[in-house]
Amino acid sequence: MRKDITTHVDPIVFWQWVCGGLHLSKRDYLHLIACTDCETLADEISNALDDIEKTLSRRHPHLDAS
């Protein structure tokens, strides 16, 4: 009997997706909305990027992209 092995989305794919540089494949998107571990990872990456942006804008206000 064959075991179903969950293939999670590669974390670097999430990083690139959250940065707006990559579209998720249909398989990755469907997996993301069904897998709480991957959803949590994507949220953590998004939060980390927000924190980096806040820190940079505080330390280097002349670099503010808004």
Summary of the structure (lengths in Angstrom):
residues: 66
radius of gyration: 15.6
end to end distance: 55.4
largest distance: 60.7
contacts: 125
relative contact order: 0.13
helix: 67%
strand: 0%
